[in-house]
Structures are given as structure tokens and as C-alpha cells.
Amino acid sequence: MKDKRFFAAALAVVLLAALCSAFFVQLLLIHGDSMSPVYRSGSLVLLQKRPAAYSRGDVVLCRSETLGRSVVKRIAATEGDALAVEGDGLYINGVWAAAMPEESERAVLPAAVPPGQFLLLGDNRAESVDSRNAALGLVTQAQLRGRVIFPVRAGP
């Protein structure tokens, strides 16, 4: 009798964890150092799926078909923010934000972020393939899989 109750309780816990992971929150392991020093390769974070809204500064998981993988980046600009590429620099609302990659790799960026789109940057700008790069460019809200809500543990 105890074995049946233990098995039922264990099954309920597994099903509840699977349901939470599918719809609400998920543990995510960071690969790569494009978000260091905040999130290093090996960091374990908690991802909030389907947040009500995304804001500038949010760290998000983005699915990129062009890259063939999901990437974790920070939202640096939202709809209506002014973008300018001057020389080798990217400016957001007139403030220098990052160096741009070589011209052959650069994304073509509009003068302002269109509605429903975001400009994502890695915290480690020198090592990040992000919206400055043609392989990612601006992303749509449909590409965003969730928001990192806090680290569970730092990487090695």
C-alpha cells in the first residue's frame, strides 16, 4: 500500500514539474560567454515562459532559425527607439551602445525599431552574435521564448 502511495506521489510531482516546465518556468543552462560577466557558460538560470510583456533591459531567450539555435541576449532597444550606425558604432536613441561587426557581417538596421520587434545585444559585446549581426538582426516577439528571471547558480 505504501509503495502505491509513494509511486502516485512521485508521478504527481513529475507531472507537475513537466507541466510547469512546458507552460510557466524552465531551468536553462547557459552555453557560451556572450552574456558574461553576468551569465557565464555553465550558469543555470530560471526562464519565465510567456511573460505579459518584454521591456528594455530584460534578458531573454530568443529562437533564431538563421543561427539554428536559441540564444540568450539582453533587450537593448524596443519599438520606436532610434537606431543609427555611424562608422563602426551603433547608437540607440543617440547614445553609443556597441561597436559594429565587419561590414560583410553587419545587419541592415532601420532608423527606428518597428512595432513588435526588438534589438538584442550580448553583455559581452566583443564575443556576441546579436542584432548587430546579419545572422540575427532585429527579432520579433514571436521569436522570444521567455525572460530570464534569476540565476539559479553561477557558471564555473
N, C-alpha and C positions, 0 to 999 in steps of 0.2 A: 504494500500500500504506500509506504514511504517512497519507494522508487518511482511509482506513478506520479505522485505529487511533485517530486523533485524534477522529473522529466517534463511535466506540464509547466512548472515554473521556469525551468531553463528554456523551454521552447517559447514561452511568452516573452521572456527577456530578449531572446534572439529576434523574434518577430518585431518587437517594439523598436529594437536598435535598427533593424533593417528599414522599418517604416520611417523612423526619424532621419536616417541617412538618405533615404530616397526623396524626402519632401522638405525637411526642415534644416538640419545641420549635418555636416560631414567632416570627418577628420581628413586633413590633406597634408601630404608630405611635400615640402618644397624641394625642387631639383634645380640646381644652378645657383649662381650668385648674382643674378641681375637685380635682386632686391636687397642685397647686403648694404650696410651692416644690420639693418632692421631684421630681415629674414635671410638667413644663410642656408646654403644647401644642407639638407638634413633636418631643417626646422619642421616641427609638427604644429599645424595651426587648425583652428576650428573655422569652418566656412558656413556662413548663413546663406542658405539657398532661398531664392525668390524674395529678397528684401523688397519693401514697399517702394523704395526709391534709392538711386545712387547719387552721391554728391562728390564734388571736388575733394580730393584727399583720401577717398576710400581706396583701400587695397582690394582688388577684385581678381577673380579667376575668369579668364577670357578664353573661349574656344576659337582657334584660328585654323580654318581649313587650309589656308595657304601654307602655314607652318606645319600642319599635320599634327598639332598637339595643342594642349591648353597651356596658357602662360599666366603667371601672377604678376600684376603690374598695379601702379597707382594711377587713379584718375587725376590728370593734371589740368584738363580743360573740359568743360561741358558746353551744351548748346548755347550759341551766341557769343562765346568767348572769342576774342580776336586772335588770329594766328598770323605770324609773319616770319618768313625765313629771310634773314639778311646776312649775306656772306655765309659763314659756317655756323651761324647761330639761329636757334628757334626762340622766338619771343611770343609770350602769351600775355595778352592784354598790355602790351608794351614793356613787359618785364622779361629779361633774359631768362630762359628756362633750361636750355641744354645746347650742346654742340650738335651739329647735324652730321650724319654719316657722309661718306663719299657720295658725290653726285649720282653715280650709277646705282646706288642703293637707296637713295632718298625717296620717301613717299611724296607724292604731289598733294600738298595740303591746301585747302581752301582758305580764303581770307577770314572766315569765321566758322566755328564748329556748327554744322547743320543740326536741326532738331532731331532728337533721338540718337545722336552719336556722341562719342567720347574720344578724347585724345589721352592715351595711356603712356606713361613713362616708367621705366625701372628706376629705383632709387640709386642703383649703381650705373649711372648713365653711360660710362665708358664701356661697360660689358653687356648692355641691354639691347636686345632686339625688341623695339617697341613701336609706337605710332610714327616715329621719325623715319622708320624703315619701310620701304615699299612692300616688304613681305607681310606687314601687319597693317599699317596705315590707320586711319580712323576706324573705330569699331562701333557696331550698333548695340543697342541694349539687348537684342536677341542673342548676341554672342556672349554676353556676360552670364556666367553660371552661378555667381554668388559673390558675397563680400566676406573678406576675412574679418572675423570679429575679435579674435585674440589668439596669441600664440599659446600652444599647449606646452611646448618645450623648445628651447633654442637648439640650433644645429650644433654639430661638433666644433 
